Amino acid sequence: MIIDTHVHTGIFEDVDRIVNMSEEIVLEAMELYHIDMAVVSNAAVEYDCDWNPVPMEKQISQEDSFLSAIAFARKNPEKLRIMPWVKPVNETPDERLEALIKENLDIVCGIKVHPFHSKIAFDDERVQAYIRLAQKYHLPVCTHTADCEEASVRKVYEMAQKYPEVDFVMVHMGLGTDNKEAVELIGKLPNLYGDTTWVPVETTLEVIRRYGSKKLMFGSDMPIDGLHTYGKNPKGEPSLYQQYFHGLVEQIGEEAYADLMYRNAMRVFKIKVNG
């Protein structure tokens, strides 16, 4: 079984391309690559890749983004769980967002923060308001981490210290870094986890060697590179996810592999699978 904890829908404008992360592509990719369940957030960026504010008329509200994800999951309840992608710069965790979470707790399994595309530090009080909302409903917080101060793994560690009742997932474990700081920090707190999105297998092996198999979960960013994100990159080269699908189980054993690929996700995100 495979649960991908980091999947997107929506329109994403990269530096040199526009990515259409359609619901149809997500479902087709899951079928092609034998992904049993995906945790989906609908992209609702506030700043582009050059850190220019996205004009308000081009932004999607966090409510509309969330409603889109809810509708998608309701049509595919055996395959999908969701997280609202929140917008701490232009919006707040208002009564409507909270009501949507409360009404859909059977399919909502976390809250998604993107400090880079919100151009806001993860420890900013505006972000902490969403962390407290997650705490109220016993939801984990998943956040993009990278080599900028706003999205640093250190800030996630500090928030995990401050909110010990909330589970935090450091998505990417520091994108654009050597992952070493994330590897050091992940073992220091019981409520701090990482995912494998664009993380080399060598880093995953190091985490498992040092801390066991309970601290990481599989994630991919699919379909950021299109239908074949799991298979190849835009240059046609094999995706690093092929190393997770083929050969890793022989290196770490079946029990650790099951933890990485689905059991940790089921535990942290409280996912129940029929049958």
Secondary structure, 3 states (H helix, E strand, C coil): CCEEEEEEEEEEECCCCEEEECHHHHHHHHHHCCCCEEEEEECCCCECCCCCECCHHHCCCHHHHHHHHHHHHHHCCCCEEECCECCCCCCCCCHHHHHHHHHCCCCECCEEECHHHHCCCCCCHHHHHHHHHHHHCCCCEEEEEECCCCCCHHHHHHHHHHCCCCCEEEEEEEECCCCHHHHHHHCCCCCEEEECCCCCHHHHHHHHHHHCCCCEECCCCECCCCCCCCCECCCCCECCHHHHHCCHHHHHCHHHHHHHHHHHHHHHCCCCCCC
